[in-house]
């Protein structure tokens, strides 16, 4: 097998083994389980897929919104826009846009510290609390943040969310209801009902919507109760979770090749294969001369046969072959050559037309009946040619 072919086969086998290993490792590792984003696309402990799936099972359709807040559609009746602990905190412009959308008749569910820009419209902010708890359905659940009046000397929320001043984001007159509070009375979730516009549901702790909390505590009943029975449609913001507008398959493939470990491995194997092909295509040293192999002529075959016969003292065989060759040449086309060569040669002198031909035939007959040597082979060849010239027109 050529070195280039061996290299290509080895590179292909390495690529297949790497792909299988990467696939098995990716399946066992489950990297989505470590994703901390509160996205309805994620099924890990910190995702919110369970909340969205439960709403759909309860008859509330859920749609994902994957564009900027400036592209929000006009609010519909009984529609809720959910912003669940955005991984990228809302900007001041996002908070103003949410406030305008709510004042236009839509309802907003904002959870987590990433929604601080919207909390600021109501002069509120999310503050961390350690070892706090709340009572839900007779069970105690852990709470990690509460809603408190915003501090005027802070341009950013304590949990990293951007805030907006009241002059930039006016909520008007509204009524506040506490939906969930800690055991010490600090509000965790509020329902704000303005005199005009939709309802704002503010939840300081976005972990109440996580898959882990919904599975292991009464937080699921609380998170679903905010929607079921009140709203007929939910629009979930996924843009601030990192799920922007979808791109082409080529962009996704390029991103996977440059970011995923398996993609890097495939690119390295491909690069090694290309380098191997380039190295195999380069010629080192002068070109080899082609060995010309020509076929032997008929005379060379005869000379080789004669040499072999002479080396083996096969003079009788040589004379016999000469006689049989003459017999085949004198036979009519299509007629089979039957009978012994000795009987045929005995009748040959009578068939000649000239005395010279008769002498040659008799000499050939004598050579076949006596002991032969190298000189006899030569005489037999000459006699054959004389007989051939006598019998052919």
N, C-alpha and C positions, 0 to 999 in steps of 0.2 A: 504494500500500500504506500502511496506517495506521502511525503511529509505534509504537504498542504492538505490533502484529504484527511489525514490523521488529526491535524490541528483543528480542522473544521468540525469533525465528529466529536472531538474532545470539548470544543467550545459549546457545541449544541447540547451535549450531555450535561455539561456544567450549568448551562442556562436552565435546562429542564429541572435539574436537581435543586437549583437555587429558587426557582419559581415554586416548586412543591414545598420546600422548606419554609419559604416566606408565607405561603398560603396557610400551612399548618400552624406556624407561629402566630400569624395574625388571628387565626380562628381561636387559638387557645388564649392569646393575650387579652382579646376584647378591649382594644384601646378606647372604645366609646364609654366604657365603664368609668374611666378616669376623667371624662369631660365634665367640667364644673358648670357649663352653661345651662341655664334654665330654659332649654328649648324644647318645643313639642316634637322635634324630630329625633330627640335622643331618648334612648331607652335605659340609660344607665341610672345609677342611684340619684344623681343630681339633676337629671332631665325632668321634663314635664310631659312626657308622652302619655303617661297614665291619666293625667288630668284631662287631656284632649280626647283620648279614646273613651273615657267614662262619659264625657259630655255627649259625644256622638251616640253612645249606647242609650243615653237617656233622652235622645231625640233633639239635641241641640247641635246643629251643624257647626263645624269648626273649619275656618279657612286661614291659611298662612299668608301674611302680608310681608313681602320681601323687598320692599322699596322704601325710599326715604319718607319721612313724615310729611314732607311738602307734597307728596303724591297721594296723600290719603283721599279716598273717594268721599263723596258727600254722605253723611250719616243717614242710615235708614232707621225705620221704626223698630224698636226693641232689638237694637244691635249694640253689642258691647265690644269695645276695643281693649284687648288685654296686652299690657306691657309687663312681662314677668321677669323681674330682676335682670334687666338688660346687661349683657357682658360689656358692651360699650356704653358708658353712661350717656344719658340724654343731654344734649346741649341746650342752651337757653332757647335757641330757635325751635328745637323739638318740643320743649315745654310750652312755649307760646302756641305752637301749632296744635298740640293736644288740647290746650285750654280753649282755643278757638273751635276745635272740632266738638268739644263737649258743650260749649255755649251754643253751637249750632243744632243741638238736639241729640247728639250722640252721648253714650255713656262710656266711661273710661275706668278700667281696672289697672291700677299701677301698683306694683309690688317690688320691694327690694330697694337697696340704697342707690342703684343705678337710675332710679326714677326721681332723684332729688330735684331736678329742674322743674318737674311738674308739681312736686310737693310744695315748692316755694310759691306757687300761685295762691296757695291757701295759707301762707306764712307758717309752713310746717317743715320739719326735716326728720330724717330717720337717725336715731341714735342707738348705738350698740348697748346691749345689756348682757351681762354674763350671769349665768345660773338663774335666769328668770324663767318663769313657767306660767302657763295659763291653763284654765279648766275648760275642757271640751267634752261634752257628753259624759261627765263623771270621771274622765281620765285627765291626767296631768300631762301636758306636752311642753317640751322645751321651747323657749322663745329667745331669739338672739337680737332682736331690735324692737324699738318702740317708736311711736310718733310723738314728737315734742314740738313746742313752738320754736320757730327758726330763730337763730341768733344773728343779730344784725351785723356783727363784726366778722362774720364768716362768709367768704365768697364761694366756698365749696362745702358740701355736706361732710359730716364726720366720717362717712364711709366711702368717700371718694366721688360722689355724684356731684355734678355741676348744679349750682343753684341759680335762680333768677330772682331779681328784685321785684317787689310788689308793683313798682311803677311800670315795669315791662309786662307783667302778667297779672291782670286784674281778674278776680273771680266773682266780684260783686257780692251781694248778700246771699248767704246760704245757711242751711241748717245742718248741724253735725250730729250724727248718731254713732255711738260706740258699738261695734260688732264683736270685738274681741279685746280683752284687756288682761294684763298680767294679774297674778294673785295679789299684787300690791296696788292694783288700780290704775296702772299706766296703760294708755290705749295702745293696742297693737294694730287694729284694723278699724277704720272709720268709714261711714257712709256720709258723703257730703251731698246735700240736695240743694242746689241753687234755686233762687226764685224763678229763674228762666234757664232753659237749657237742660242737658242731661245730668245724670248722676255720676259722681266720682267715687269710686271705691279705692281707698288707699290702705295698703297692707305693708307695714314696715318690714316684716320678715318674709322674704321671698321663698324661704325654704319650706313654707307651709304648702307650696305647690309642687314640691319635688316628688319623684316617684318613691323615694324611701319613706318620706313622711306620710304619703297617702297610703302606703302599704302597711306601715308599722304603727300608725296612730289614728286618732280621730280627725286628723287634719284634712283627710279626704272629704269627709262629710261637710266640713266647714267650707273648703275651697269650692266644692260643687254647689253647695247651698247659696253661694254668692250669685250663681248664674241660673241654675235650674228653677223654673217656675216664674222667672222674671224676664229673661231675655230669650229670644228665639234664634239668635245667630251670634256667633263669636268670631271676631277677627283678631288673630294673634300676631303681634309684631315679631318677626323673625329677622328683620334687617339688623337690628342692634344685637342679635345673637351671633352674627357672623354669617348668616345665610342670606346673602344678597341675591340679586337677580342671577339666574342661571346662565352660564356661558356655553361655549361650544364644546364638543367632545374632544377637540384637539387641545383646548386650554385645560380641560380636566386631565387629559393624559399627560400633558407637559407638567402640570402641577404635581401629579402623582409621581412622575419620574424624578422630579427634583426635590420632593419633600419626603416621600415615603422611603423607608429603608429598603424595601423590596425593589422599588424603582431605581434606587442608586445601585443596587447589586446588578440588576439587568443592564443598566447603562455601562457599568464597568466590564461585564462579560462581553457586551457588544463591542466596546472599545478594544478589548484584548483580541477579539476575533478580527477586527479590522486591521489592527497592527500586525497580527499574524499573517493575514492575507497580503498586506503590503510587503512584509519581509520575505514572504515566499515568492513574490513577483519580481524581486530585485535579483539580478544575475551577478554572482560573485565569480570573477575570473573570466578568461576568454571562452568563447563558444566552442563546444566540442565539434570536431569534424565528424560528419556523418559517414559511417562505414558503408561503402557501396557494395552491395551483394548482387552480382550478375549471375544469371543462369548459365550452366555449362552447355556447350554446343554438343552436337551429335558426335563429332570427331573426338571430343574430350571424353565422352562416355565410352566410345570404342577403345580409345587408348587406355583408359582406366581398366576396362574389362580385359583387354589384352595383357596388361601388366599383371592383373590378378591371376589370370590363367597361367601366365608364364611363371609366376612365383609359385604356383601350385602344381606345375608340370601338367597342366590340363590341355595338352596339345590335341589329344583325341577329341576332347569336348569342343575345342575350337574348330576342328575340321568338320565335326558333326553339325555344329551351328552354321557353318558356312554352307554346307549342303542343304540343310533345311531352309535356309534363307533363299537359296536358288530355287528350291521347289515351290516356295510360296510365291516367288516372283513369276514363275512360269505357269502357275495355276490360273485358270480362268476366274474372273471376278464372280463371286457367289458360290463357286464349287467348293465343297469341303475337301480338305487334304486328308485322305484316308490311306491306310496301308503303311508298311514299313518303308523307311527311307532307303534301305539297302536294295529292296526289290525295285523301287522306282529308279534308283541310280543305275541298276543293271540294264534297264531298257532305254536309258538315255542315249547311248552311242547310236542306236538305230534310228533315233529321231532327229539327229543332226543332219544338216544339209551340205556341209562341206567337209573335206578331209581334215582341215584344221580344227573344225569343231568336233569331229569324231575323235581326233587325237586328244583334245582337251578333256572330253568326257571320259575316255578310257584312262587318262592319267588321274583324273579325279577319282575314278573307281578303284584304281590301284592304291591311291593314297589312303582310302578308307579301309583297305584290307591289310595294309602293312603297318609296321610300327612307325609312329610319327614323332617328329621333333619340331623345333622352331622353324627349320627350313621347310618342312612339310606343310606347315600352316601357310607359309608364304606362297608355296606352289599351288596349294588348294585355292587360295584367294585368286591367283592369276588364272587358274583353270576355270573357275566359276565365271570370271569376267569374259573369257573367250567363249564359253558355251552360251552365255547370255547374248553376246554380240552375234553368234551364229544363228540362234533360234528366234531372235526378235527381228521384225522387218526393218 
